[in-house]
Amino acid sequence: MPTPIALTIAGSDSSGGAGIQADLKTFAALGVYGASAISALTSQNTHGVTGIHQVPADFVSAQIDAVFVDLAVGAVKIGMVAQRDVIEVIAANLARWQPKHVVLDPVMVATSGDRLLVPEAIDALRTVLIPRADIITPNLPEAAALLDEPIAEGDAAIEAQGKRLLGLGCKAVLIKGGHGDGPQSTDYFVTSNGAIALPATRVATKNTHGTGCTLSSAIAAELAKGADLESAVRSAKAYVTAAIAAADKFTVGHGHGPVHHFHGFY
């Protein structure tokens, strides 16, 4: 049986809780071999981001080519891509290599509140990359930013934003509800067939660093293993919820600590 392989194209988190590091941990925890192409280096910890060093677009492209020419990639997860030229070379590589599945996490703001995407890159994200994605996974503020709208409040408004995001060309949207209030953290899975609410009990913890990266890479891992999109989303949601619930078993840093990617093992 072929080894399921997923590629993450994202930024590196020096503290290990988000970005490339979270993606590779997630792939490993879910039984998928992980490859990576680093789009940016960040100096960050559980308190926030103190610096970003962009990787040149041609070298991002070289990393992607090196993976695809040798590895049978079953799914691609795209995270932090902060520059227009990097977005354009990623799109060109997707067109050239035609991966079966593409999961795009439109990372704009870190858990700490630090902005990670320059404004001029947002249009490129909308017009160049989103149309190549099977699913995009914005949180509530990111969904609003992509649409130039206020943050949606209430089920109907969130579902309506999801439908408008479909209009950008992706096949599905998962709007993450972690930024909402109340006892339930509800994500909304929106396709041309309608919207499905995916509630989970909200976990009282400050250790949520890397949750968005982890969710999107979990979806990619499940797709690489052969799951259909809805099943991949449901499985990824369950995995992330358990990783958040186990986060307080860690004592890592003094700010927003990481989730427990290997909660199923120790």
Backbone torsions as a table, in degrees:
resi	resn	phi	psi	omega
1	MET	NA	131.1	-178.6
2	PRO	-62.6	146.7	176.8
3	THR	-75.0	124.0	176.7
4	PRO	-67.4	132.9	-176.0
5	ILE	-128.6	135.7	174.9
6	ALA	-127.6	145.0	178.0
7	LEU	-112.1	128.7	171.6
8	THR	-105.3	131.4	174.3
9	ILE	-114.6	106.1	-170.8
10	ALA	-164.5	-178.6	177.7
11	GLY	-88.1	157.9	178.7
12	SER	-94.5	137.2	177.3
13	ASP	-108.2	113.2	-176.2
14	SER	-61.6	-23.5	179.8
15	SER	-89.4	-4.9	171.3
16	GLY	83.9	2.0	-174.1
17	GLY	-94.0	-21.7	-175.9
18	ALA	-133.2	-169.9	174.2
19	GLY	58.7	-147.7	-178.1
20	ILE	-51.2	-43.0	-176.4
21	GLN	-63.9	-43.7	177.5
22	ALA	-64.6	-39.2	-178.7
23	ASP	-62.9	-47.5	-178.3
24	LEU	-66.1	-37.4	176.4
25	LYS	-63.3	-42.3	-179.8
26	THR	-63.9	-48.0	177.8
27	PHE	-54.4	-48.4	-177.5
28	ALA	-62.6	-43.2	-178.7
29	ALA	-63.0	-28.5	-176.4
30	LEU	-100.6	11.9	173.4
31	GLY	79.2	28.5	-179.5
32	VAL	-121.1	137.9	176.3
33	TYR	-76.7	129.6	-175.8
34	GLY	-106.8	133.0	170.8
35	ALA	-116.1	161.9	-176.0
36	SER	-143.8	149.1	169.0
37	ALA	-129.4	117.4	-173.0
38	ILE	-88.6	123.6	-177.7
39	SER	-94.1	-21.1	-179.1
40	ALA	-162.5	152.7	172.0
41	LEU	-107.1	136.8	175.6
42	THR	-122.4	145.3	166.8
43	SER	-99.6	110.0	-177.5
44	GLN	-152.7	162.8	174.6
45	ASN	-145.3	-161.9	-176.3
46	THR	-71.9	-10.2	177.4
47	HIS	-90.9	-29.1	-179.2
48	GLY	158.2	-174.8	-178.0
49	VAL	-98.7	127.5	-179.7
50	THR	-109.1	-10.0	178.4
51	GLY	-170.9	149.7	177.8
52	ILE	-132.1	127.2	176.0
53	HIS	-115.0	114.0	-176.6
54	GLN	-76.4	137.8	173.8
55	VAL	-85.7	132.6	-179.5
56	PRO	-56.4	143.8	-175.0
57	ALA	-58.3	-39.2	-178.0
58	ASP	-66.6	-29.9	178.7
59	PHE	-79.0	-31.7	171.8
60	VAL	-60.0	-44.9	179.1
61	SER	-61.5	-41.8	-179.4
62	ALA	-62.7	-39.3	178.3
63	GLN	-63.6	-44.8	-179.0
64	ILE	-63.4	-44.9	178.3
65	ASP	-59.4	-43.2	-177.8
66	ALA	-61.2	-35.4	179.1
67	VAL	-72.5	-51.0	-173.5
68	PHE	-68.3	-31.5	-178.3
69	VAL	-68.2	-18.1	-174.2
70	ASP	-121.0	-34.7	-173.6
71	LEU	-105.1	143.8	177.4
72	ALA	-86.7	85.1	-174.8
73	VAL	-74.8	123.9	-179.8
74	GLY	-91.3	-24.0	179.9
75	ALA	-157.9	149.9	178.1
76	VAL	-119.1	131.4	171.5
77	LYS	-109.7	130.4	178.3
78	ILE	-115.2	126.1	179.2
79	GLY	-113.6	-121.8	-174.8
80	MET	-66.1	114.5	173.8
81	VAL	-134.4	100.1	-166.4
82	ALA	-94.8	-8.7	-175.1
83	GLN	-119.9	144.0	-178.2
84	ARG	-61.8	-41.1	-177.1
85	ASP	-67.3	-31.8	176.2
86	VAL	-68.8	-42.2	177.3
87	ILE	-58.4	-41.7	-177.6
88	GLU	-68.5	-38.4	179.3
89	VAL	-72.9	-32.1	175.5
90	ILE	-64.1	-44.8	178.5
91	ALA	-61.2	-40.4	178.8
92	ALA	-63.7	-38.9	178.1
93	ASN	-68.5	-37.7	176.4
94	LEU	-63.2	-39.4	177.9
95	ALA	-65.5	-37.2	-177.6
96	ARG	-74.2	-43.8	-172.7
97	TRP	-94.7	-17.6	174.9
98	GLN	50.6	56.2	176.8
99	PRO	-61.4	150.4	-175.5
100	LYS	-67.1	-35.9	-176.7
101	HIS	-134.3	138.9	176.6
102	VAL	-132.1	122.7	176.7
103	VAL	-112.1	123.8	-177.5
104	LEU	-115.9	117.9	173.3
105	ASP	-100.4	104.5	-175.0
106	PRO	-75.2	75.9	-174.3
107	VAL	-69.5	117.0	178.6
108	MET	-118.9	-33.9	-176.5
109	VAL	-137.6	134.5	178.1
110	ALA	-74.2	164.4	177.3
111	THR	-54.1	-33.6	-179.2
112	SER	-72.9	-12.0	-177.8
113	GLY	101.5	-5.5	179.8
114	ASP	-72.1	132.8	-179.1
115	ARG	-77.5	131.7	-175.3
116	LEU	-113.5	-10.6	-177.2
117	LEU	-121.3	122.8	179.3
118	VAL	-69.2	143.8	-173.5
119	PRO	-55.8	-36.4	-177.6
120	GLU	-69.0	-14.9	178.6
121	ALA	-85.3	-16.0	-176.9
122	ILE	-63.5	-41.3	180.0
123	ASP	-63.5	-39.3	178.0
124	ALA	-65.4	-37.1	177.5
125	LEU	-61.0	-45.5	-179.1
126	ARG	-63.3	-47.2	-168.1
127	THR	-93.8	-24.7	-173.0
128	VAL	-105.7	-41.3	-171.3
129	LEU	-100.0	-44.3	-177.4
130	ILE	-57.0	-39.9	179.1
131	PRO	-63.1	-15.4	179.5
132	ARG	-95.2	1.1	-174.6
133	ALA	-95.3	140.4	170.3
134	ASP	-72.9	-38.0	179.8
135	ILE	-149.2	141.2	171.8
136	ILE	-114.1	149.9	-172.2
137	THR	-127.5	60.9	179.5
138	PRO	-75.2	151.4	166.7
139	ASN	-83.6	-179.6	-175.6
140	LEU	-59.1	-46.9	178.1
141	PRO	-64.4	-36.6	-179.3
142	GLU	-70.0	-38.6	176.4
143	ALA	-60.2	-43.7	179.0
144	ALA	-64.2	-42.1	-179.3
145	ALA	-64.9	-39.1	179.1
146	LEU	-64.0	-29.5	-177.7
147	LEU	-99.5	-2.2	-174.0
148	ASP	55.4	45.9	-178.3
149	GLU	-129.3	164.5	173.0
150	PRO	-66.4	159.2	177.4
151	ILE	-64.1	130.3	-176.4
152	ALA	-70.2	143.3	176.1
153	GLU	-127.6	125.4	179.5
154	GLY	95.8	153.9	-174.9
155	ASP	-56.5	-47.7	-174.3
156	ALA	-63.7	-42.2	-179.0
157	ALA	-67.6	-38.8	179.6
158	ILE	-66.5	-44.9	178.9
159	GLU	-62.8	-37.4	179.2
160	ALA	-65.2	-40.3	175.9
161	GLN	-64.0	-39.0	177.3
162	GLY	-58.6	-42.4	179.1
163	LYS	-66.1	-37.5	178.0
164	ARG	-69.2	-33.7	176.6
165	LEU	-66.0	-34.1	174.8
166	LEU	-57.9	-31.0	179.4
167	GLY	-64.8	-14.2	177.1
168	LEU	-79.8	-8.4	172.3
169	GLY	116.6	-5.9	177.6
170	CYS	-79.5	165.1	-178.0
171	LYS	-86.6	-26.6	-178.4
172	ALA	-153.2	158.4	179.0
173	VAL	-132.6	135.1	170.2
174	LEU	-118.5	105.0	177.8
175	ILE	-89.3	119.6	-174.9
176	LYS	-84.5	133.0	-175.0
177	GLY	-98.7	14.2	-176.6
178	GLY	-62.0	-23.9	179.6
179	HIS	-82.9	-2.5	180.0
180	GLY	-79.7	-172.4	179.8
181	ASP	-117.6	172.9	175.2
182	GLY	98.7	172.9	-175.5
183	PRO	-72.7	-18.4	-179.8
184	GLN	-108.1	139.0	170.9
185	SER	-106.4	105.6	-172.5
186	THR	-108.2	125.1	172.8
187	ASP	-97.5	154.6	-178.2
188	TYR	-123.4	116.6	-179.8
189	PHE	-96.6	113.9	-172.3
190	VAL	-119.0	126.3	174.1
191	THR	-132.5	-178.3	178.1
192	SER	-65.0	-16.4	179.0
193	ASN	-87.1	-7.3	-179.7
194	GLY	131.6	-166.8	-176.8
195	ALA	-120.2	141.9	177.0
196	ILE	-122.6	125.6	175.8
197	ALA	-84.1	132.7	-179.5
198	LEU	-121.0	87.3	-177.4
199	PRO	-82.4	153.0	171.7
200	ALA	-148.7	149.5	178.6
201	THR	-64.1	128.2	-179.6
202	ARG	-68.5	130.2	-178.4
203	VAL	-92.4	128.6	179.6
204	ALA	-82.2	93.7	177.8
205	THR	-156.2	149.4	173.9
206	LYS	-90.8	-6.3	-175.4
207	ASN	-89.1	79.6	-176.6
208	THR	-125.0	16.7	-179.1
209	HIS	-63.8	124.6	176.1
210	GLY	89.0	11.0	-176.7
211	THR	-63.8	-42.8	-179.2
212	GLY	-65.3	-42.8	177.7
213	CYS	-61.2	-43.3	-177.6
214	THR	-65.0	-42.3	-179.8
215	LEU	-63.3	-49.0	-177.4
216	SER	-65.7	-37.5	178.6
217	SER	-72.6	-29.9	175.1
218	ALA	-66.6	-39.2	175.9
219	ILE	-61.7	-46.1	179.3
220	ALA	-60.6	-40.4	179.5
221	ALA	-61.6	-45.1	-179.6
222	GLU	-65.7	-38.6	177.1
223	LEU	-64.3	-39.7	178.7
224	ALA	-62.9	-29.1	178.9
225	LYS	-83.3	-6.2	175.1
226	GLY	108.1	5.1	179.6
227	ALA	-70.8	153.2	170.9
228	ASP	-76.9	168.2	-170.2
229	LEU	-62.8	-46.9	-178.9
230	GLU	-64.1	-42.0	178.3
231	SER	-63.4	-39.6	179.0
232	ALA	-62.3	-42.5	179.7
233	VAL	-64.5	-45.2	-179.6
234	ARG	-63.5	-43.4	179.5
235	SER	-65.2	-41.9	-180.0
236	ALA	-64.2	-41.1	178.3
237	LYS	-60.2	-44.3	179.6
238	ALA	-64.2	-40.9	-179.8
239	TYR	-63.5	-46.4	-177.7
240	VAL	-67.3	-40.1	178.4
241	THR	-58.9	-42.6	178.4
242	ALA	-68.6	-35.8	178.6
243	ALA	-66.5	-35.8	176.6
244	ILE	-71.0	-42.0	-179.0
245	ALA	-61.4	-29.6	-179.0
246	ALA	-95.1	1.7	-173.1
247	ALA	-60.9	-33.4	-176.1
248	ASP	-74.6	-3.6	172.5
249	LYS	-71.3	-19.4	177.7
250	PHE	-90.1	149.8	165.6
251	THR	-124.1	89.2	-174.3
252	VAL	-128.1	112.6	177.8
253	GLY	75.3	-177.3	-175.6
254	HIS	-121.4	5.1	179.4
255	GLY	-116.6	-128.7	176.5
256	HIS	-82.1	101.0	-178.3
257	GLY	-73.1	171.7	-177.5
258	PRO	-79.8	161.2	170.6
259	VAL	-77.9	167.8	-176.1
260	HIS	-97.4	92.0	-176.9
261	HIS	-62.3	-32.7	-176.2
262	PHE	-105.4	37.1	180.0
263	HIS	-60.4	-25.8	-179.3
264	GLY	-79.0	-6.6	-175.3
265	PHE	-116.0	-32.4	179.2
266	TYR	-158.8	NA	NA
